[in-house]
Amino acid sequence: MRFEISEAEQKKAKHPHEIFLLNLITNHILVFVALLGMATTYPQLLLIIPIISAGALGYILYQASQSTRRGDSWFVMCNWKIAAQRSKFFLIMIGLMVVVLVGAMVAIEVLEAPFVMVAAIGGVGVLPVMLAVLALIMMESDALYQVRHGSMSKSMVERFPPPPEYRVIDEPEQS
């Protein structure tokens, strides 16, 4: 569904998606690649990535929880909720990766598993997160497009019905 949204409201509604995209692209791709080259000498530098990410995701989750109390408009609140859902999904993916990587480290230390097997297990743990980052970048880019056009998914409209002051521009055809 498309709604008539002011430019000021669009700007506020873009904010959660921009933060999330900035975290994914800058932190999880660019900073990670930049620090990977220094990881053999200074492996502690890689801790910058989860610290920045935790801050960004925590900010999104907190702001989404405060959105209705703060008095944000319906459209802005819905966009904070969308970004929060995706942040939770990303945190789950990172949590699963950590579990797999810790399992791989235990396999090296306790079970004395060969490095090749541990590297394969580690790759299996990291690949889903890499795919999630790619998918989330595409989803958040689409969310920014939808905000610019005042669009909101049907499921979100059903979950959080808009107040009467929101004028519907067009509604998708019913099949």
PAZAPA-4460 file (N, C-alpha, C; in steps of 0.05 Angstrom, whole numbers, plus 32768, in hexadecimal, padded with zeros to 4 digits):
% residues 175
    n_x    n_y    n_z   ca_x   ca_y   ca_z    c_x    c_y    c_z   seq   type   mol
   8011   7FE8   8000   8000   8000   8000   8012   8019   8000     1      M     A
   8008   802D   7FF2   8017   8046   7FF1   8006   805B   8000     2      R     A
   8015   806B   800F   8008   8080   801F   8014   809B   8018     3      F     A
   8005   80B0   801C   800F   80CB   8018   801F   80D2   8031     4      E     A
   803A   80D5   802D   804C   80DA   8043   805C   80F4   803D     5      I     A
   805F   8104   8052   806E   811D   804F   808C   8117   804C     6      S     A
   809B   812A   8042   80B8   8127   8040   80C5   8124   805B     7      E     A
   80BC   8133   806F   80C7   8132   808A   80C3   8116   8095     8      A     A
   80AB   810A   8090   80A5   80F0   809A   80B6   80DB   808C     9      E     A
   80BA   80DE   8072   80CB   80CC   8062   80E8   80CD   806D    10      Q     A
   80F2   80E4   8074   810D   80E7   807E   8110   80D7   8098    11      K     A
   80FC   80DA   80AA   80FD   80CC   80C4   80FA   80AE   80C0    12      K     A
   80EA   80A6   80AC   80E5   8089   80A7   80FE   807C   809B    13      A     A
   810E   808B   808D   8127   8080   8080   813C   807A   8095    14      K     A
   813B   8088   80AB   8151   8087   80BF   8158   806B   80C8    15      H     A
   8145   805A   80D0   814D   803F   80DA   8159   802E   80C4    16      P     A
   8150   8031   80AB   815A   8021   8095   8177   802B   808E    17      H     A
   817B   8045   808F   8196   804F   8089   81AA   8046   809E    18      E     A
   81A3   8046   80B7   81B5   803C   80CC   81BB   801F   80C8    19      I     A
   81A7   800F   80C2   81AB   7FF2   80BE   81BD   7FED   80A5    20      F     A
   81B7   7FFB   8090   81C8   7FF8   8077   81E5   8002   807C    21      L     A
   81E8   8017   808B   8203   8021   8091   8212   800C   80A1    22      L     A
   8205   7FFF   80B4   8212   7FEA   80C3   8219   7FD3   80B2    23      N     A
   8207   7FCA   80A0   820D   7FB3   8090   8223   7FB8   807C    24      L     A
   8221   7FCE   806D   8234   7FD3   8057   824F   7FDD   8062    25      I     A
   824E   7FF2   8073   8267   7FFD   807C   8275   7FEB   8090    26      T     A
   8266   7FE2   80A5   8273   7FD3   80BA   8278   7FB6   80B2    27      N     A
   8263   7FA8   80A9   8266   7F8B   80A4   8274   7F84   808A    28      H     A
   8277   7F98   8078   8285   7F92   805F   829F   7FA2   805E    29      I     A
   829D   7FBC   805D   82B5   7FCC   8058   82C9   7FCB   8070    30      L     A
   82BF   7FD0   8088   82D1   7FCF   809F   82DC   7FB3   80A3    31      V     A
   82CB   7F9F   809F   82D5   7F83   80A2   82EB   7F7D   808F    32      F     A
   82E8   7F84   8076   82FD   7F7F   8062   8316   7F8F   8068    33      V     A
   8313   7FA8   8071   832A   7FB8   8078   8339   7FAC   808F    34      A     A
   832B   7FA3   80A4   8338   7F98   80BB   8342   7F7B   80B8    35      L     A
   8337   7F6D   80A4   8340   7F52   809F   835D   7F50   8099    36      L     A
   8367   7F64   808A   8384   7F64   8084   8396   7F68   809C    37      G     A
   838B   7F75   80B0   839B   7F7A   80C9   8396   7F65   80DE    38      M     A
   8384   7F52   80D9   837B   7F3F   80ED   8391   7F2C   80F6    39      A     A
   83A4   7F26   80E4   83BA   7F14   80EC   83CC   7F21   8101    40      T     A
   83D0   7F3C   80FE   83E1   7F4A   8111   83D2   7F53   812A    41      T     A
   83BA   7F5F   8125   83A9   7F6A   813B   838D   7F5D   8139    42      Y     A
   8389   7F45   8142   836F   7F38   8140   8359   7F46   8151    43      P     A
   8361   7F55   8166   834E   7F62   8177   833F   7F78   8168    44      Q     A
   834B   7F83   8152   833E   7F98   8143   8324   7F8E   8137    45      L     A
   8321   7F74   8132   8308   7F69   8128   82F1   7F6D   813B    46      L     A
   82F7   7F71   8154   82E1   7F76   8168   82D3   7F90   8163    47      L     A
   82DE   7FA2   8153   82D1   7FBB   814D   82B7   7FB6   813E    48      I     A
   82B6   7FA2   812D   829E   7F9C   811D   8287   7F94   812E    49      I     A
   8289   7F80   8140   8271   7F7A   8150   8269   7F90   8164    50      P     A
   827D   7FA0   816D   8276   7FB6   817F   8266   7FCB   8171    51      I     A
   826E   7FD3   8159   825F   7FE7   8149   8244   7FDC   8142    52      I     A
   8243   7FC3   8139   822A   7FB6   8131   8217   7FB4   8148    53      S     A
   8220   7FAC   8160   820F   7FAA   8177   8203   7FC6   817E    54      A     A
   8214   7FDA   817B   820A   7FF6   8180   81F4   7FFE   816D    55      G     A
   81F9   7FF9   8153   81E5   8000   813F   81CB   7FF0   8142    56      A     A
   81CE   7FD6   8145   81B6   7FC5   8148   81A7   7FCB   8162    57      L     A
   81B6   7FD0   8177   81A9   7FD7   8190   819A   7FF2   818E    58      G     A
   81A6   8005   8180   8199   801E   817C   817F   801B   816D    59      Y     A
   817F   800B   8157   8167   8006   8148   8152   7FF8   8159    60      I     A
   8159   7FE4   8168   8146   7FD6   8179   813A   7FE8   818E    61      L     A
   814B   7FF9   819A   8142   800B   81AF   812F   8020   81A3    62      Y     A
   8137   802C   818D   8126   8041   8181   810C   8035   8177    63      Q     A
   810C   801C   816E   80F3   8010   8165   80E0   800C   817D    64      A     A
   80EC   8004   8194   80DB   8000   81AC   80D0   801A   81B7    65      S     A
   80DF   8030   81B2   80D6   804A   81BC   80C6   805A   81A8    66      Q     A
   80C2   8050   8190   80B6   805F   817B   8099   8068   8181    67      S     A
   8089   8057   818D   806E   805F   8193   806D   8072   81AB    68      T     A
   807E   806D   81BF   807F   807F   81D6   8089   809B   81CF    69      R     A
   809B   809B   81BC   80A7   80B4   81B3   8093   80C5   81A3    70      R     A
   807F   80B8   8199   806A   80C7   818A   8070   80C8   816C    71      G     A
   8080   80B5   8162   8086   80B4   8145   806C   80AF   8136    72      D     A
   806B   80B8   811E   8053   80B3   810D   8052   8095   8107    73      S     A
   803B   808D   80FE   8036   8071   80F7   804A   8066   80E3    74      W     A
   804F   8075   80CE   8061   806D   80B9   807E   806A   80C3    75      F     A
   8087   807D   80D3   80A2   807C   80DF   80A4   8064   80F2    76      V     A
   8090   8060   8103   8090   804A   8116   8091   802F   8107    77      M     A
   8082   802C   80F2   8083   8013   80E3   809E   800E   80D7    78      C     A
   80AC   8022   80CE   80C6   801E   80C3   80DB   8018   80D8    79      N     A
   80D8   8022   80F0   80E9   801A   8106   80E4   7FFD   810D    80      W     A
   80CB   7FF4   810C   80C4   7FD8   8112   80D0   7FC5   80FD    81      K     A
   80CF   7FCE   80E4   80DA   7FBD   80CE   80F8   7FBA   80D2    82      I     A
   8106   7FD0   80D7   8123   7FCF   80DC   812A   7FBE   80F4    83      A     A
   8119   7FC0   8109   811E   7FB0   8121   811A   7F92   811C    84      A     A
   8106   7F8B   810C   8103   7F6E   8105   811C   7F64   80F7    85      Q     A
   8126   7F73   80E4   813D   7F6B   80D5   8156   7F6A   80E7    86      R     A
   8158   7F7D   80FA   816E   7F7D   810D   816E   7F64   811E    87      S     A
   8156   7F5C   8127   8154   7F43   8137   815D   7F2B   8127    88      K     A
   8154   7F2A   810E   815C   7F14   80FC   817A   7F13   80F9    89      F     A
   8186   7F2A   80F5   81A3   7F2C   80F1   81B2   7F23   810B    90      F     A
   81A8   7F2B   8122   81B4   7F23   813B   81B2   7F05   813F    91      L     A
   819C   7EF9   8137   8199   7EDB   8138   81AD   7ECE   8126    92      I     A
   81B1   7ED9   810E   81C4   7ECD   80FB   81E1   7ECF   8106    93      M     A
   81E7   7EE6   8112   8202   7EEA   811E   8205   7ED7   8135    94      I     A
   81F0   7ED3   8145   81F1   7EC1   815C   81F6   7EA4   8153    95      G     A
   81E9   7E9C   813E   81EE   7E81   8133   820A   7E7E   8129    96      L     A
   8214   7E93   811C   8230   7E92   8112   8244   7E8F   812A    97      M     A
   823F   7E9E   813F   8250   7E9C   8157   8250   7E80   8162    98      V     A
   8238   7E74   8164   8236   7E59   816E   8246   7E45   815D    99      V     A
   8244   7E48   8143   8253   7E36   8131   8271   7E3B   8134   100      V     A
   827A   7E54   8135   8296   7E5A   8137   82A2   7E52   8152   101      L     A
   8292   7E55   8168   829B   7E4B   8182   829D   7E2C   8181   102      V     A
   828A   7E1F   8174   828C   7E02   8170   82A5   7DFA   8161   103      G     A
   82AC   7E0A   814C   82C4   7E04   813D   82DD   7E07   814E   104      A     A
   82DD   7E1C   815F   82F4   7E20   8171   82F6   7E0A   8186   105      M     A
   82E0   7E01   818F   82E0   7DEA   81A2   82EA   7DD1   8194   106      V     A
   82E2   7DCD   817B   82EC   7DB6   816C   830A   7DB7   8169   107      A     A
   8316   7DCE   8166   8333   7DD1   8164   8340   7DCA   817E   108      I     A
   8336   7DD8   8193   8343   7DD6   81AE   833E   7DBB   81BC   109      E     A
   8326   7DB3   81BD   831E   7D9B   81CD   8320   7D81   81BD   110      V     A
   8315   7D81   81A5   8314   7D69   8195   832C   7D65   8183   111      L     A
   833D   7D7A   8182   8355   7D7A   8171   834E   7D72   8154   112      E     A
   8339   7D7F   814A   8330   7D79   812F   8344   7D86   811B   113      A     A
   8346   7D7A   8103   8358   7D86   80EF   834E   7DA2   80E6   114      P     A
   8361   7DB3   80E0   835A   7DCF   80DA   8347   7DD0   80C1   115      F     A
   834B   7DBF   80AE   833A   7DC0   8096   831D   7DBC   809D   116      V     A
   8317   7DA9   80AF   82FC   7DA4   80B8   82F1   7DBC   80C7   117      M     A
   8301   7DC8   80D8   82F8   7DDF   80E7   82F3   7DF7   80D4   118      V     A
   8304   7DFA   80C0   8300   7E10   80AD   82E6   7E0C   809E   119      A     A
   82E0   7DF3   8097   82C6   7DEE   8089   82AF   7DF4   809B   120      A     A
   82B0   7DED   80B4   829B   7DF2   80C8   8298   7E11   80CB   121      I     A
   82AE   7E1F   80CD   82AE   7E3C   80CF   82A1   7E49   80B7   122      G     A
   82A8   7E3F   809F   829C   7E49   8087   827E   7E45   8086   123      G     A
   8275   7E2E   808F   8258   7E29   8091   824B   7E3C   80A4   124      V     A
   8259   7E44   80B9   824D   7E57   80CC   824D   7E74   80C2   125      G     A
   8260   7E7B   80B1   8262   7E97   80A8   8251   7E9C   808F   126      V     A
   824F   7E88   807E   8240   7E8C   8064   8223   7E96   8068   127      L     A
   8214   7E8A   807A   81F8   7E94   807E   81F7   7EB2   8086   128      P     A
   820B   7EBB   8096   820B   7ED7   809E   8212   7EE8   8086   129      V     A
   8224   7EDF   8075   822B   7EEE   805D   8213   7EF1   804A   130      M     A
   8204   7EDB   8047   81EC   7EDC   8037   81D7   7EED   8044   131      L     A
   81D5   7EED   805E   81C1   7EFE   806C   81C8   7F1B   8068   132      A     A
   81E2   7F22   806A   81EA   7F3E   8065   81E2   7F46   8049   133      V     A
   81E7   7F36   8035   81DF   7F3D   801A   81C1   7F40   8017   134      L     A
   81B2   7F2D   8022   8195   7F2F   8021   818A   7F48   8030   135      A     A
   8195   7F4D   8047   818C   7F64   8057   8193   7F7F   8049   136      L     A
   81AA   7F80   803B   81B1   7F98   802C   819C   7F9D   8017   137      I     A
   8194   7F88   8009   8180   7F8B   7FF4   8165   7F93   8000   138      M     A
   815D   7F86   8016   8144   7F8C   8023   8143   7FA9   802E   139      M     A
   8159   7FB2   803A   8159   7FCD   8044   815A   7FE2   802E   140      E     A
   8167   7FDB   8018   8167   7FEE   8001   814B   7FF0   7FF6   141      S     A
   813C   7FDA   7FF5   8120   7FDA   7FEC   810F   7FEA   8000   142      D     A
   8115   7FE7   801A   8106   7FF6   802F   8109   8014   802A   143      A     A
   8121   801D   8024   8126   8039   801E   8115   8042   8006   144      L     A
   8114   8031   7FF2   8104   8037   7FDA   80E7   803A   7FE2   145      Y     A
   80DD   8027   7FF2   80C1   8027   7FFB   80BB   8040   800B   146      Q     A
   80CE   8048   801C   80C9   8061   802C   80C6   8079   801A   147      V     A
   80D8   807B   8006   80D6   8091   7FF3   80BB   8093   7FE5   148      R     A
   80AF   807C   7FE1   8095   807B   7FD3   807D   8079   7FE6   149      H     A
   8082   8079   8000   806C   8078   8013   805F   805D   8014   150      G     A
   806E   8048   800D   8062   802D   800C   8065   801F   8027   151      S     A
   8052   800E   802D   8053   7FFD   8045   8048   7FE2   803E   152      M     A
   8055   7FCD   8047   804B   7FB2   8040   8030   7FAD   804C   153      S     A
   8021   7F9B   803F   8006   7F94   8048   8007   7F88   8064   154      K     A
   801B   7F77   8069   801D   7F6A   8083   8022   7F7E   8099   155      S     A
   8032   7F93   8094   8037   7FA7   80A8   801E   7FB8   80AC   156      M     A
   800F   7FBE   8097   7FF7   7FCD   809A   7FE2   7FBE   80AA   157      V     A
   7FE1   7FA3   80A6   7FCF   7F92   80B5   7FD7   7F91   80D3   158      E     A
   7FF1   7F8F   80D8   7FFB   7F8D   80F3   7FF9   7FA8   8102   159      R     A
   7FFE   7FBE   80F5   7FFC   7FD8   8100   7FEB   7FEA   80EE   160      F     A
   7FD0   7FE8   80F1   7FBF   7FF8   80E0   7FC5   8016   80E1   161      P     A
   7FC4   8023   80CA   7FCA   8040   80C9   7FB3   8050   80D5   162      P     A
   7FBA   8067   80E1   7FA5   8078   80EB   7F95   8084   80D4   163      P     A
   7F7D   808E   80D9   7F6D   8098   80C3   7F78   80B0   80B3   164      P     A
   7F8B   80BF   80BF   7F96   80D6   80B1   7FA9   80CE   809A   165      E     A
   7FB0   80B5   8098   7FC1   80AC   8082   7FB0   80A6   8069   166      Y     A
   7FB6   80B5   8054   7FA7   80B2   803B   7FB5   809D   802A   167      R     A
   7FA5   8088   8022   7FB0   8073   8010   7FB0   807E   7FF4   168      V     A
   7FC8   807C   7FE7   7FCB   8085   7FCB   7FC2   806F   7FB8   169      I     A
   7FCD   8057   7FBC   7FC3   8040   7FAD   7FC6   8027   7FBD   170      D     A
   7FB5   8015   7FB7   7FB4   7FFC   7FC6   7FB8   7FE5   7FB2   171      E     A
   7FC8   7FD0   7FBA   7FCC   7FBA   7FA7   7FB2   7FAC   7FA1   172      P     A
   7FB1   7FA1   7F88   7F99   7F92   7F80   7F97   7F79   7F90   173      E     A
   7F7E   7F72   7F97   7F79   7F59   7FA5   7F77   7F42   7F91   174      Q     A
   7F85   7F2C   7F97   7F84   7F14   7F84   7F70   7F00   7F8D   175      S     A
***
